[in-house]
Amino acid sequence: MTAEEHAGSGIRSVEGVTVVDPGLVRRAVAAAAVGNVTEWFDFGVFAYLATTIGKVFYPESSPTSQLLATFGTFAAAFLVRPLGGMFFGPLGDRIGRTRVLATTMIMMAAGTFCIGLIPSHDAIGLAAPMLLLLARLVQGFSTGGEYGGAMTFIAEYAPDKRRGFLGSWLEFGTLTGYILGAVIVAVLTAAMPEPDLLSWGWRIPFLVAGPLGIVGMYLRMKLEETPAFAALVEKHEAQQKEPVKGEFKEIFLQQWPAMLVCGALVLVFNVTNYMLTAYMPTYLTDALPPVIGETESYVLQIVVMAVMLVVITFIGSISDRVGRKPVIMVGCVALVVLSVPSVLLIQQNTVSTVFAGLLIMGLTLVIFSATMPSTLPALFPTHVRQGALSISFNISVSLFGGTVATVMTALIAATGDLMWPAYYLIGAGIIGAIGVWFTKESAARPLPGATASVGTEEEAKAAAGR
């Protein structure tokens, strides 16, 4: 029996099997998830304040034009996400996961904080929306390296048999961030007269991002590198090579089949995500007759996401036992079968039917949220994992996820057909099912390019004896 320290006292190798101390795993998951809370609090606040932001920065436009302009600014951040993924992803494969995640954390928080400081259109004219766009581009660039890096970070720390459960905590952080954003916006909307909200109240949630970003950066900087990356560095140092060489060439020439699969899975995940979190609040208050107030729509969203919080880690754990593919396929089938009923319920425009429709959509989304953080990193080998994942993830999100609100607003305005959200979700479900078909099952198996990973030496002995 041999035991060898890899990257610190919490990580060691026993008989060629990586053993990661459970306490270290918990700290790693917490650091990634807390950072994700901040990231998606920032994005969620912008989506929930879309109508107010439109009035502040585009006051001379019609209500529909204000929404389109605001969602266009929202989507602009997604257009630069592939650039951020191309920059930060390969950088994480060269200098390590931890430093890149700390950098993306502080950049995102700084961009959001600056939005809270931008003067209104009435004060500085066209410079106001231009500065808003610039801040959103900073957010988008940093987010391009954030989510792929966070998924990689947790997946490489997690023991093989618990990767689904532990990975689901990343999206637990995402939902928490959205809920915090929705709660703050709901309280502001309910408690403040509209003139006060338009003049200064809308700035409050954006200014909160500064302190949150500092806390997230601190937590991430306190962690050591992942076992898989530390082993990769040791191997290449022994061979006197750079950890990554010619990564872009390998990603696009050798990893393209996995990148296409990744893109399809990301599409179904994020179209559902942004339909619920970014577009449905606007659908309820602007596309439908104004029966349910803005505050009520926020409360319904909060309750649905709270339900998702309760079940997400259970679904992640189920995927560890039955496999990722069966669980994700259930979500894809649910989109195809239940999207029309959910949208029809929402169109009934009563509190109970809207809640039922949103809950169907949310429970479908949580299937993807619980399984994608463990499924997507397993598509790529260690030496190009963060780069290939970040690039494919962000290209798909930019094309199909971040544009959902803009496309839905434009299609409904052009056709008058309120069923477009259902049609869009059905298409996403079909594409996602195709992606699942070509995905290799990864539950309870080592990540490509990494050794088996367990949580105790007893498990390592058992794994080594197989």
Secondary structure, DSSP 8 states (H G I E B T S, - for coil): --EEEEEETTEEEETTEEEE-HHHHHHHHHHHHHHHHHHHHHHHHHHHTHHHHHHHH-TTS-HHHHHHHHHHHHHHHHHSHHHHHHHHHHHHHHH-HHHHHHHHHHHHHHHHHHHTT---HHHHTTHHHHHHHHHHHHHHHHHHHHHHHHHHHHHHHS-GGGHHHHHHHHHHHHHHHHHHHHHHHHHHHHHS-HHHHHHTGGGHHHHHHHHHHHHHHHHHHTS---HHHHHHHHHHHHTT--S-SSHHHHHHHHSHHHHHHHHHHHHHHHHHHHIIIIIHHHIIIIIS-TTS-HHHHHHHHHHHHHHHHHHHHHHHHHHHHH-HHHHHHHHHHHHHHHHHHHHHHHHT-SHHHHHHHHHHHHHHHHHHHHHHHHHSGGGS-GGGHHHHHHHHHHHHIIIIITTHHHHHHHHHHHH--TTHHHHHHHHHHHHHHHHHHT----TTS--TTS--EESSHHHHHHHHT-
